């Protein structure tokens, strides 16, 4: 999880970035409750349903976590000054509407302070809270800090990077399981169960696993969730998935041929993907235009004569979102920044050969980059002799 020092540093950077006339900020987006205070309501417990937690931050360093009684366990891990708890459900009385309860509790906290100008998240703040705050006094105003926080999140702090490293270690275990134990006759859903189970065991807790689990002709479409499609011998299989833990996530991929040696045409496409990946890596450094990295990937494909089968972006930022700035697309106006965590994901999809994609994750450093994802990129499977038995035991 995140550290108290990291959360304090992010709060201080927020206040340096906000206008000087603002002394209070209301944080409502669940991702940013984690970002600023290490508050994350476990998504695998029923109490997370409809969570309406709010975080009130003061420029003086004070903080108030506004929760209901179902969030008390999660609040124990948060780094905050004080906690205000409303009763949502006591097992004896009918529970009220949870979001409305949270909005009312947040408004009471605002009204108890002499606040004229308040920073809010325009896309997440409860409308009733904001309306009530503005209605009670004519001299009040709100400032939308959505864009401010979006830019702050670009530069990952050491505690964020440590968490991302752990998530990527977990996901690498899932990739290894998929590469070793995917067999003809399994369904894509079977592979998802195999991979997600390996990730949970590696994390020693429940984790969210989502992404592309596609094979055969479905791989030509580039992506999609797992289905009951039966994987046949010689199918290309794309595993491009994310593991999400405490709101953060990774995103990296491998493609391999199931149960048979790759064809010469498949090897050619795979080598072209690896060459494009290397071309993109050579542009990973602070100050580099994101569009230049896309151009490097596409130019590599042009040089190999396969660019017509490359239909999508060349990568993107990751962290608290699956898709974050910078975006490696032809019309990007962004520059790479120190502390960005990004993906590069060249892919080729040729009918008659198959669809494949490789992807790695990187931290942008002063010297260029650090490779964060350590999974094995291989078109060929190297299953152990007991691969079938291993799958049977997990089924």
C-alpha positions as CSV (number, residue, x, y, z in Angstrom):
1,X,0.0,0.0,0.0
2,X,1.0,3.7,0.0
3,X,3.0,5.4,2.7
4,X,2.2,8.2,5.0
5,X,5.2,10.2,3.7
6,X,4.0,9.7,0.1
7,X,0.5,10.8,0.9
8,X,1.7,13.9,2.7
9,X,4.0,14.8,-0.2
10,X,1.1,14.5,-2.7
11,X,-1.1,16.7,-0.5
12,X,1.6,19.3,-0.3
13,X,2.0,19.3,-4.1
14,X,-1.7,19.7,-4.6
15,X,-1.7,22.9,-2.5
16,X,1.3,24.3,-4.4
17,X,-0.6,23.7,-7.6
18,X,-4.0,25.2,-6.5
19,X,-4.8,28.9,-6.5
20,X,-3.7,30.7,-3.4
21,X,-7.2,31.8,-2.4
22,X,-8.2,28.2,-1.8
23,X,-7.8,26.9,1.8
24,X,-9.9,23.7,1.6
25,X,-10.4,20.9,-0.9
26,X,-13.1,18.2,-1.1
27,X,-11.7,15.0,-2.6
28,X,-14.5,12.6,-3.8
29,X,-13.0,10.3,-6.4
30,X,-12.3,6.9,-4.8
31,X,-9.0,6.8,-6.7
32,X,-7.9,10.0,-5.1
33,X,-8.9,8.9,-1.6
34,X,-6.2,6.3,-2.1
35,X,-3.8,8.8,-3.7
36,X,-3.9,11.4,-1.0
37,X,-4.8,9.3,2.1
38,X,-4.3,5.6,1.5
39,X,-8.0,5.0,1.8
40,X,-9.3,2.1,-0.3
41,X,-12.5,0.3,0.5
42,X,-11.9,-3.4,-0.3
43,X,-13.9,-4.1,-3.5
44,X,-14.4,-7.7,-2.4
45,X,-16.5,-7.0,0.6
46,X,-20.2,-6.0,0.5
47,X,-19.6,-2.8,2.4
48,X,-17.8,-1.3,-0.6
49,X,-21.1,-1.2,-2.6
50,X,-22.1,2.4,-3.0
51,X,-19.3,3.8,-0.8
52,X,-19.7,7.5,-0.4
53,X,-16.5,8.4,1.4
54,X,-15.3,12.0,1.1
55,X,-12.0,13.6,2.1
56,X,-11.7,17.2,3.3
57,X,-8.2,18.6,3.0
58,X,-6.9,21.9,4.5
59,X,-4.1,23.9,3.2
60,X,-2.7,23.9,6.8
61,X,-2.2,20.1,6.6
62,X,-5.4,19.1,8.4
63,X,-7.6,16.4,6.9
64,X,-11.0,14.9,7.7
65,X,-12.2,11.6,6.4
66,X,-16.0,11.5,6.1
67,X,-17.3,8.0,6.1
68,X,-20.2,5.8,7.2
69,X,-19.9,3.0,9.6
70,X,-19.3,0.4,6.9
71,X,-16.0,2.0,6.0
72,X,-14.5,2.0,9.4
73,X,-12.2,-0.9,8.8
74,X,-10.7,0.6,5.7
75,X,-10.3,4.0,7.5
76,X,-7.9,2.3,10.0
77,X,-5.3,2.1,7.2
78,X,-5.8,5.7,6.1
79,X,-3.4,8.5,6.9
80,X,-5.7,11.3,8.0
81,X,-6.1,13.7,10.9
82,X,-9.6,12.8,12.0
83,X,-12.6,10.7,11.0
84,X,-16.2,11.6,11.0
85,X,-18.6,8.6,10.9
86,X,-22.3,8.6,10.0
87,X,-24.5,5.6,10.7
88,X,-25.5,3.9,7.5
89,X,-26.6,0.4,8.6
90,X,-26.8,-1.1,12.1
91,X,-28.6,-4.3,11.3
92,X,-31.7,-3.1,13.1
93,X,-33.0,-0.2,11.1
94,X,-33.6,0.2,7.4
95,X,-30.6,1.8,5.8
96,X,-30.9,5.2,4.1
97,X,-29.8,6.1,0.6
98,X,-26.0,5.8,1.0
99,X,-24.8,8.4,-1.5
100,X,-27.2,11.0,-0.1
101,X,-26.0,10.2,3.4
102,X,-22.4,10.9,2.3
103,X,-23.4,14.1,0.6
104,X,-25.2,15.4,3.6
105,X,-22.3,14.5,5.9
106,X,-19.8,16.3,3.7
107,X,-22.0,19.4,3.6
108,X,-22.2,19.5,7.4
109,X,-18.4,19.4,7.6
110,X,-18.1,22.3,5.1
111,X,-20.8,24.3,6.9
112,X,-18.9,23.9,10.2
113,X,-16.0,25.8,8.8
114,X,-15.6,29.3,7.6
115,X,-15.0,28.5,3.9
116,X,-15.5,30.9,1.1
117,X,-13.6,29.2,-1.8
118,X,-13.5,25.5,-2.1
119,X,-11.7,23.2,-4.5
120,X,-13.8,20.2,-5.7
121,X,-13.5,17.5,-8.2
122,X,-16.0,18.5,-10.9
123,X,-16.5,15.0,-12.2
124,X,-16.9,13.3,-8.8
125,X,-18.1,15.7,-6.1
126,X,-21.7,15.1,-4.9
127,X,-23.9,17.6,-6.6
128,X,-26.0,18.0,-3.5
129,X,-22.9,18.9,-1.5
130,X,-21.7,21.5,-4.0
131,X,-25.1,23.0,-4.4
132,X,-25.7,23.3,-0.7
133,X,-22.3,24.8,-0.1
134,X,-22.9,27.5,-2.8
135,X,-26.5,28.2,-1.8
136,X,-25.9,29.0,1.9
137,X,-23.7,32.1,1.2
138,X,-23.5,34.5,-1.8
139,X,-19.7,35.0,-1.5
140,X,-18.9,31.4,-2.0
141,X,-17.3,29.8,-5.1
142,X,-15.9,26.5,-6.1
143,X,-12.8,25.6,-8.2
144,X,-12.6,22.5,-10.3
145,X,-9.3,20.7,-9.6
146,X,-9.8,17.7,-11.9
147,X,-7.1,18.9,-14.3
148,X,-4.8,19.8,-11.5
149,X,-4.9,16.3,-10.0
150,X,-4.7,14.7,-13.4
151,X,-1.3,16.4,-14.0
152,X,-0.1,15.7,-10.5
153,X,-0.6,12.0,-11.0
154,X,1.8,11.9,-14.0
155,X,4.9,11.8,-11.7
156,X,4.7,8.7,-9.6
157,X,6.2,8.8,-6.1
158,X,8.4,6.1,-4.7
159,X,5.6,4.5,-2.7
160,X,3.4,4.4,-5.9
161,X,6.3,2.8,-7.9
162,X,6.9,0.2,-5.1
163,X,3.2,-0.7,-5.2
164,X,3.2,-0.9,-9.0
165,X,6.3,-3.2,-8.9
166,X,4.5,-5.6,-6.6
167,X,1.4,-5.6,-8.9
168,X,3.6,-6.3,-11.8
169,X,5.3,-9.2,-10.0
170,X,1.9,-10.7,-9.4
171,X,0.8,-10.2,-13.0
172,X,4.1,-11.8,-14.2
173,X,3.1,-15.0,-12.3
174,X,-0.2,-15.0,-14.1
175,X,1.6,-14.6,-17.5
176,X,3.9,-17.5,-16.6
177,X,1.0,-19.7,-15.7
178,X,-0.8,-18.9,-19.0
179,X,2.2,-19.6,-21.1
180,X,3.0,-22.9,-19.4
181,X,-0.4,-24.4,-18.8
182,X,-2.7,-23.2,-21.7
183,X,-3.6,-26.3,-23.6
184,X,-5.7,-27.1,-26.7
185,X,-9.3,-27.9,-25.6
186,X,-9.4,-25.3,-22.9
187,X,-11.7,-22.4,-23.3
188,X,-10.6,-18.7,-23.0
189,X,-12.5,-18.6,-19.8
190,X,-10.5,-21.6,-18.5
191,X,-7.3,-19.6,-19.2
192,X,-8.7,-16.6,-17.4
193,X,-9.4,-18.8,-14.3
194,X,-5.9,-20.2,-14.6
195,X,-4.3,-16.8,-14.8
196,X,-6.4,-15.1,-12.2
197,X,-5.8,-17.9,-9.8
198,X,-2.1,-17.7,-10.2
199,X,-2.2,-13.9,-9.6
200,X,-4.2,-14.4,-6.4
201,X,-1.8,-17.0,-5.1
202,X,1.2,-14.7,-5.9
203,X,-0.5,-11.8,-4.2
204,X,-1.7,-13.9,-1.3
205,X,-5.1,-12.1,-1.5
206,X,-7.9,-11.5,-3.9
207,X,-7.0,-9.3,-6.8
208,X,-8.9,-7.9,-9.8
209,X,-7.8,-9.4,-13.1
210,X,-9.3,-8.0,-16.3
211,X,-8.3,-7.5,-19.9
212,X,-7.9,-9.4,-23.2
213,X,-8.0,-13.2,-23.2
214,X,-8.5,-13.9,-26.9
215,X,-7.5,-16.8,-29.3
216,X,-7.7,-17.8,-32.9
217,X,-9.8,-15.6,-35.1
218,X,-10.8,-13.5,-32.0
219,X,-7.2,-12.5,-31.7
220,X,-7.4,-10.8,-35.1
221,X,-9.8,-8.3,-33.5
222,X,-7.1,-7.3,-31.0
223,X,-9.0,-7.7,-27.7
224,X,-11.9,-8.8,-25.7
225,X,-12.8,-10.6,-22.5
226,X,-12.6,-14.4,-22.2
227,X,-15.4,-16.4,-23.7
228,X,-16.4,-20.1,-24.0
229,X,-14.5,-20.4,-27.3
230,X,-12.5,-23.6,-27.3
231,X,-8.8,-23.0,-28.1
232,X,-7.5,-25.2,-30.8
233,X,-4.0,-26.5,-31.5
234,X,-2.0,-23.9,-33.4
235,X,-4.1,-20.9,-32.3
236,X,-2.4,-17.7,-31.4
237,X,-3.5,-16.5,-28.0
238,X,-3.2,-13.0,-26.7
239,X,-2.9,-12.4,-22.9
240,X,-3.1,-8.7,-22.4
241,X,-4.4,-8.2,-18.9
242,X,-4.2,-5.9,-15.9
243,X,-4.0,-6.8,-12.2
244,X,-5.5,-4.1,-10.0
245,X,-4.7,-3.8,-6.3
246,X,-5.5,-0.9,-4.0
247,X,-6.7,1.1,-7.0
248,X,-3.4,0.8,-9.0
249,X,-2.9,-1.4,-12.0
250,X,-0.4,-2.7,-14.5
251,X,-0.9,-3.6,-18.1
252,X,1.4,-5.8,-20.1
253,X,1.0,-8.5,-22.8
254,X,2.4,-11.6,-24.4
255,X,1.2,-13.7,-27.4
256,X,1.9,-17.3,-28.0
257,X,1.0,-20.3,-30.2
258,X,-0.9,-23.0,-28.3
259,X,0.2,-26.6,-28.5
260,X,2.2,-26.3,-31.7
261,X,5.4,-24.7,-33.1
262,X,4.9,-21.2,-34.6
263,X,4.8,-21.0,-38.3
264,X,7.4,-19.0,-40.3
265,X,4.9,-16.3,-40.9
266,X,4.0,-16.0,-37.2
267,X,7.7,-15.8,-36.3
268,X,8.1,-13.0,-38.8
269,X,5.3,-11.0,-37.2
270,X,6.6,-11.7,-33.8
271,X,10.1,-10.5,-34.6
272,X,8.6,-7.3,-36.1
273,X,6.7,-6.7,-32.9
274,X,9.9,-7.1,-30.8
275,X,11.8,-4.8,-33.1
276,X,9.1,-2.2,-32.8
277,X,9.1,-2.6,-29.0
278,X,12.9,-1.9,-29.0
279,X,12.5,1.1,-31.3
280,X,9.9,2.6,-28.9
281,X,12.2,1.9,-25.9
282,X,15.0,4.0,-27.5
283,X,12.7,7.0,-27.2
284,X,11.8,6.6,-23.5
285,X,13.3,9.6,-21.8
286,X,12.1,12.8,-20.1
287,X,11.1,15.5,-22.6
288,X,10.5,13.1,-25.5
289,X,7.3,13.9,-27.5
290,X,4.8,11.1,-27.1
291,X,4.0,11.3,-30.8
292,X,7.7,10.6,-31.5
293,X,7.5,7.3,-29.7
294,X,4.4,6.4,-31.8
295,X,6.4,7.3,-34.9
296,X,9.3,5.1,-33.8
297,X,7.1,2.1,-33.4
298,X,5.3,2.6,-36.7
299,X,8.5,3.4,-38.6
300,X,9.9,0.1,-37.4
301,X,6.8,-1.7,-38.8
302,X,7.2,0.2,-42.0
303,X,10.8,-0.9,-42.3
304,X,9.7,-4.5,-41.8
305,X,6.9,-4.1,-44.4
306,X,4.1,-4.9,-41.9
307,X,2.7,-1.4,-41.0
308,X,-0.6,-2.0,-42.7
309,X,-1.4,-4.6,-39.9
310,X,-0.8,-2.2,-37.0
311,X,-4.1,-0.5,-36.3
312,X,-3.9,1.0,-32.8
313,X,-1.9,3.2,-30.4
314,X,1.6,2.4,-29.4
315,X,1.1,2.7,-25.7
316,X,-0.1,4.9,-22.8
317,X,0.4,5.9,-19.2
318,X,-0.9,3.7,-16.4
319,X,-1.4,4.0,-12.6
320,X,-4.7,4.7,-11.0
321,X,-6.3,4.5,-14.4
322,X,-5.9,1.9,-17.2
323,X,-5.4,4.7,-19.6
324,X,-3.5,7.8,-18.4
325,X,-1.4,10.5,-20.0
326,X,0.8,10.4,-21.9
327,X,-0.8,8.7,-25.0
328,X,1.5,7.3,-27.7
329,X,-0.6,8.3,-30.7
330,X,0.2,10.3,-33.8
331,X,-1.5,13.5,-32.8
332,X,-0.4,13.7,-29.2
333,X,0.9,17.0,-27.9
334,X,2.3,15.5,-24.7
335,X,5.9,15.1,-23.6
336,X,7.3,12.3,-21.5
337,X,7.9,13.4,-17.9
338,X,10.3,12.1,-15.2
339,X,8.2,9.7,-13.1
340,X,5.8,8.7,-15.8
341,X,4.8,5.0,-15.8
342,X,4.0,3.9,-19.3
343,X,3.4,1.0,-21.6
344,X,4.6,0.3,-25.1
345,X,2.4,-2.2,-27.0
346,X,3.1,-2.9,-30.6
347,X,0.6,-5.3,-32.2
348,X,0.0,-6.9,-35.7
349,X,-3.1,-8.6,-36.9
350,X,-2.9,-10.4,-40.2
351,X,-5.7,-12.7,-41.5
352,X,-4.3,-16.1,-42.3
353,X,-1.4,-15.7,-39.8
354,X,-3.1,-14.4,-36.6
355,X,-3.2,-11.5,-34.2
356,X,-0.4,-10.8,-31.7
357,X,0.7,-8.1,-29.4
358,X,3.6,-7.6,-27.0
359,X,3.6,-5.1,-24.2
360,X,5.9,-4.0,-21.4
361,X,5.7,-1.4,-18.6
362,X,8.4,1.2,-17.8
363,X,9.2,4.0,-15.4
364,X,10.7,7.1,-16.9
365,X,13.9,8.0,-15.1
366,X,16.5,10.7,-15.5
367,X,18.7,8.2,-17.4
368,X,15.9,7.0,-19.7
369,X,13.8,4.2,-18.3
370,X,13.5,1.3,-15.9
371,X,11.8,-1.9,-17.0
372,X,9.1,-2.7,-14.5
373,X,7.4,-5.7,-16.1
374,X,9.6,-8.8,-16.0
375,X,7.4,-11.3,-17.8
376,X,8.7,-13.6,-20.5
377,X,7.9,-12.6,-24.1
378,X,7.7,-15.8,-26.1
379,X,5.8,-17.0,-29.1
380,X,6.6,-20.6,-28.1
381,X,5.2,-22.4,-25.1
382,X,7.6,-24.3,-22.8
383,X,5.1,-26.2,-20.7
384,X,6.4,-28.6,-18.1
385,X,5.8,-32.3,-18.7
386,X,3.0,-32.3,-16.1
387,X,1.2,-29.3,-17.6
388,X,-2.0,-31.3,-18.1
389,X,-1.9,-32.6,-14.6
390,X,-1.4,-29.0,-13.2
391,X,-4.5,-27.8,-15.1
392,X,-6.5,-30.8,-13.9
393,X,-5.6,-30.1,-10.3
394,X,-6.7,-26.5,-10.6
395,X,-10.0,-27.3,-12.4
